[in-house]
């Protein structure tokens, strides 16, 4: 079952803080997760808020981005509420 991703204002700020090519990559990954969220995510555990999370790595301009998308299923059972996007950046040698 496919879901519609809905990005909260906080997650939109997190996304906007990324370089544009990394944003584009992450938007593609979010759409992939929306197609099969149960298979492409895992339950978030402490210290994260309750929900699901999916993780991705992407390299751009000598930096590896480790990205984590935090979401929960909408009450309408048709949407994925993306409520936070975490990132860790590491400069490549």
N, CA, C and O of each residue as an XYZ file, in Angstrom:
372
protein
N       0.847     -1.187      0.000
C       0.000      0.000      0.000
C       0.882      1.236      0.000
O       1.833      1.324      0.776
N       0.577      2.170     -0.849
C       1.330      3.407     -0.966
C       0.734      4.476     -0.052
O      -0.483      4.561      0.113
N       1.600      5.278      0.533
C       1.189      6.355      1.425
C       1.612      7.696      0.835
O       2.521      7.759      0.008
N       0.961      8.744      1.258
C       1.314     10.101      0.846
C       2.199     10.722      1.918
O       1.762     10.837      3.063
N       3.442     11.132      1.590
C       4.282     11.773      2.598
C       3.794     13.199      2.879
O       3.528     13.968      1.956
N       3.683     13.533      4.153
C       3.315     14.874      4.589
C       4.450     15.364      5.490
O       4.755     14.750      6.513
N       5.064     16.468      5.098
C       6.221     16.981      5.832
C       5.777     18.109      6.741
O       5.193     19.091      6.284
N       6.058     17.968      8.049
C       5.703     19.003      9.019
C       6.617     20.215      8.833
O       7.665     20.100      8.197
N       6.240     21.368      9.374
C       7.101     22.550      9.262
C       8.515     22.313      9.815
O       9.495     22.771      9.227
N       8.618     21.608     10.929
C       9.945     21.336     11.493
C      10.784     20.500     10.523
O      11.950     20.817     10.283
N      10.207     19.449      9.972
C      10.937     18.605      9.025
C      11.269     19.389      7.753
O      12.326     19.176      7.158
N      10.387     20.285      7.336
C      10.660     21.115      6.157
C      11.875     22.006      6.408
O      12.683     22.220      5.505
N      12.006     22.524      7.619
C      13.191     23.318      7.982
C      14.441     22.458      7.938
O      15.477     22.884      7.426
N      14.346     21.234      8.480
C      15.486     20.313      8.446
C      15.899     20.025      7.002
O      17.087     20.013      6.681
N      14.924     19.796      6.145
C      15.187     19.494      4.741
C      15.814     20.697      4.034
O      16.769     20.546      3.273
N      15.281     21.876      4.284
C      15.767     23.095      3.635
C      17.205     23.433      4.032
O      17.894     24.144      3.300
N      17.663     22.936      5.174
C      19.025     23.209      5.632
C      20.072     22.389      4.877
O      21.269     22.648      5.001
N      19.631     21.409      4.102
C      20.547     20.567      3.339
C      20.861     21.198      1.984
O      20.044     21.947      1.450
N      22.043     20.902      1.417
C      22.317     21.368      0.054
C      21.268     20.802     -0.913
O      20.749     19.706     -0.703
N      20.968     21.544     -1.949
C      19.894     21.173     -2.873
C      20.036     19.756     -3.442
O      19.037     19.038     -3.480
N      21.219     19.312     -3.886
C      21.310     17.938     -4.394
C      21.010     16.886     -3.318
O      20.481     15.818     -3.627
N      21.343     17.182     -2.076
C      21.053     16.247     -0.980
C      19.555     16.267     -0.689
O      18.963     15.229     -0.394
N      18.945     17.446     -0.771
C      17.480     17.538     -0.620
C      16.789     16.676     -1.666
O      15.875     15.916     -1.347
N      17.227     16.796     -2.918
C      16.611     16.030     -4.006
C      16.751     14.532     -3.760
O      15.794     13.778     -3.939
N      17.945     14.102     -3.349
C      18.164     12.691     -3.028
C      17.205     12.244     -1.928
O      16.564     11.199     -2.042
N      17.111     13.040     -0.863
C      16.280     12.642      0.270
C      14.800     12.618     -0.097
O      14.065     11.745      0.366
N      14.359     13.548     -0.907
C      12.960     13.530     -1.351
C      12.653     12.257     -2.138
O      11.570     11.687     -1.998
N      13.599     11.809     -2.963
C      13.412     10.555     -3.689
C      13.307      9.379     -2.720
O      12.483      8.483     -2.904
N      14.152      9.391     -1.685
C      14.130      8.303     -0.712
C      12.829      8.311      0.100
O      12.275      7.253      0.399
N      12.351      9.487      0.449
C      11.079      9.593      1.174
C       9.954      9.000      0.326
O       9.095      8.285      0.842
N       9.961      9.294     -0.960
C       8.932      8.735     -1.846
C       9.050      7.217     -1.946
O       8.037      6.522     -2.024
N      10.279      6.698     -1.944
C      10.468      5.238     -1.938
C       9.893      4.629     -0.667
O       9.198      3.614     -0.717
N      10.185      5.253      0.475
C       9.672      4.747      1.756
C       8.148      4.780      1.752
O       7.507      3.870      2.276
N       7.566      5.819      1.166
C       6.102      5.939      1.124
C       5.464      4.789      0.351
O       4.294      4.473      0.570
N       6.209      4.166     -0.539
C       5.694      3.024     -1.306
C       5.672      1.738     -0.475
O       4.824      0.873     -0.696
N       6.597      1.609      0.475
C       6.696      0.374      1.275
C       7.292      0.690      2.651
O       8.385      0.220      2.968
N       6.591      1.479      3.468
C       7.170      1.927      4.734
C       7.490      0.799      5.716
O       8.470      0.896      6.454
N       6.705     -0.241      5.740
C       6.970     -1.324      6.685
C       8.268     -2.054      6.354
O       8.949     -2.560      7.246
N       8.602     -2.105      5.082
C       9.810     -2.805      4.654
C      11.043     -1.920      4.691
O      12.155     -2.431      4.822
N      10.880     -0.612      4.580
C      12.020      0.293      4.469
C      12.236      1.158      5.705
O      12.888      2.199      5.632
N      11.692      0.729      6.832
C      11.881      1.482      8.072
C      11.943      0.523      9.248
O      11.709     -0.679      9.119
N      12.265      1.092     10.387
C      12.257      0.316     11.625
C      11.684      1.191     12.727
O      11.597      2.411     12.592
N      11.298      0.549     13.809
C      10.753      1.300     14.930
C      11.842      2.175     15.540
O      12.974      1.730     15.732
N      11.495      3.406     15.839
C      12.420      4.301     16.536
C      12.422      3.925     18.019
O      11.376      3.645     18.604
N      13.592      3.924     18.600
C      13.727      3.588     20.019
C      14.364      4.764     20.750
O      14.919      5.670     20.129
N      14.277      4.738     22.069
C      14.855      5.797     22.889
C      16.271      6.092     22.411
O      17.027      5.149     22.178
N      16.655      7.310     22.258
C      16.065      8.559     22.739
C      15.140      9.259     21.747
O      14.746     10.403     21.975
N      14.791      8.596     20.661
C      13.932      9.215     19.652
C      12.469      9.120     20.055
O      12.083      8.223     20.805
N      11.643     10.060     19.550
C      10.202      9.975     19.817
C       9.618      8.711     19.194
O      10.191      8.168     18.250
N       8.491      8.241     19.706
C       7.859      7.050     19.131
C       7.528      7.263     17.653
O       7.159      8.361     17.237
N       7.665      6.221     16.892
C       7.379      6.274     15.461
C       8.301      5.337     14.716
O       8.812      4.366     15.275
N       8.506      5.635     13.462
C       9.366      4.840     12.587
C      10.530      5.710     12.131
O      10.472      6.937     12.206
N      11.583      5.057     11.659
C      12.701      5.802     11.105
C      13.333      5.032      9.954
O      13.377      3.802      9.952
N      13.817      5.782      8.983
C      14.550      5.221      7.850
C      15.850      5.994      7.728
O      15.885      7.208      7.928
N      16.928      5.275      7.394
C      18.243      5.908      7.318
C      18.832      5.751      5.925
O      18.630      4.740      5.252
N      19.574      6.789      5.509
C      20.169      6.820      4.179
C      21.533      7.502      4.245
O      21.769      8.367      5.089
N      22.413      7.106      3.356
C      23.709      7.762      3.204
C      23.801      8.333      1.797
O      23.349      7.730      0.824
N      24.403      9.521      1.723
C      24.593     10.166      0.423
C      25.869     10.994      0.478
O      26.146     11.657      1.477
N      26.640     10.953     -0.598
C      27.866     11.737     -0.674
C      27.688     12.884     -1.656
O      27.128     12.718     -2.740
N      28.178     14.053     -1.251
C      28.098     15.238     -2.096
C      29.245     16.167     -1.742
O      29.427     16.526     -0.579
N      30.012     16.552     -2.741
C      31.118     17.489     -2.609
C      32.048     17.147     -1.444
O      32.385     18.010     -0.633
N      32.455     15.889     -1.371
C      33.420     15.471     -0.367
C      32.874     15.302      1.034
O      33.639     15.203      1.993
N      31.560     15.268      1.162
C      30.924     15.095      2.470
C      29.969     13.904      2.387
O      29.189     13.792      1.441
N      30.036     13.030      3.367
C      29.064     11.937      3.465
C      27.984     12.392      4.454
O      28.275     12.755      5.593
N      26.749     12.361      3.992
C      25.592     12.714      4.809
C      24.909     11.428      5.254
O      24.503     10.611      4.428
N      24.787     11.256      6.553
C      23.974     10.161      7.092
C      22.659     10.814      7.510
O      22.629     11.640      8.422
N      21.586     10.440      6.841
C      20.281     11.092      7.010
C      19.291     10.133      7.638
O      19.225      8.961      7.269
N      18.528     10.633      8.579
C      17.509      9.830      9.245
C      16.166     10.548      9.132
O      16.026     11.695      9.556
N      15.203      9.872      8.567
C      13.849     10.415      8.433
C      12.975      9.770      9.498
O      12.838      8.547      9.547
N      12.386     10.602     10.351
C      11.500     10.134     11.419
C      10.055     10.399     10.996
O       9.707     11.506     10.587
N       9.229      9.371     11.102
C       7.834      9.535     10.691
C       6.921      8.635     11.504
O       7.362      7.726     12.207
N       5.644      8.921     11.382
C       4.601      8.062     11.961
C       3.492      7.943     10.919
O       3.369      8.778     10.024
N       2.711      6.917     11.050
C       1.589      6.727     10.141
C       0.458      7.668     10.544
O       0.160      7.814     11.730
N      -0.170      8.304      9.561
C      -1.295      9.185      9.840
C      -2.507      8.387     10.293
O      -2.646      7.211      9.959
N      -3.384      9.031     11.054
C      -4.582      8.356     11.541
C      -5.496      7.928     10.409
O      -6.305      7.013     10.566
N      -5.365      8.593      9.263
C      -6.207      8.231      8.120
C      -5.702      6.987      7.391
O      -6.333      6.516      6.444
N      -4.562      6.459      7.835
C      -3.953      5.263      7.247
C      -3.621      5.450      5.765
O      -3.560      4.482      5.007
N      -3.410      6.697      5.366
C      -3.047      7.000      3.983
C      -1.818      7.889      3.892
O      -1.237      8.050      2.819
N      -1.420      8.472      5.035
C      -0.313      9.418      5.023
C       0.816      8.964      5.945
O       0.608      8.244      6.921
N       2.020      9.418      5.591
C       3.180      9.294      6.469
C       3.518     10.704      6.923
O       3.818     11.573      6.105
N       3.469     10.924      8.212
C       3.774     12.243      8.758
C       5.270     12.284      9.038
O       5.737     11.654      9.987
N       6.025     13.014      8.229
C       7.464     13.181      8.423
C       7.625     14.312      9.426
O       7.335     15.467      9.114
N       8.092     13.984     10.644
C       8.146     15.023     11.673
C       9.544     15.489     12.012
O       9.693     16.480     12.727
N      10.578     14.817     11.529
C      11.948     15.280     11.763
C      12.879     14.602     10.771
O      12.637     13.484     10.316
N      13.952     15.319     10.450
C      15.009     14.772      9.601
C      16.331     15.064     10.299
O      16.717     16.218     10.485
N      17.009     13.992     10.679
C      18.304     14.153     11.331
C      19.432     13.981     10.327
O      19.271     13.340      9.289
N      20.581     14.569     10.660
C      21.724     14.409      9.765
C      23.025     14.433     10.541
O      23.162     15.114     11.557
N      23.974     13.666     10.028
C      25.348     13.699     10.508
C      26.203     13.855      9.264
O      26.032     13.127      8.286
N      27.124     14.808      9.306
C      27.998     15.061      8.157
C      29.425     14.668      8.511
O      29.914     14.979      9.597
N      30.090     13.980      7.584
C      31.493     13.611      7.764
C      32.254     13.953      6.490
O      31.889     13.537      5.390
N      33.308     14.715      6.670
C      34.164     15.058      5.536
C      34.924     13.804      5.120
O      35.502     13.109      5.956
N      34.918     13.523      3.821
C      35.619     12.355      3.301
C      37.100     12.687      3.135
O      37.452     13.828      2.835
N      37.963     11.699      3.328
C      39.409     11.965      3.196
C      39.800     12.296      1.757
O      40.974     12.544      1.478
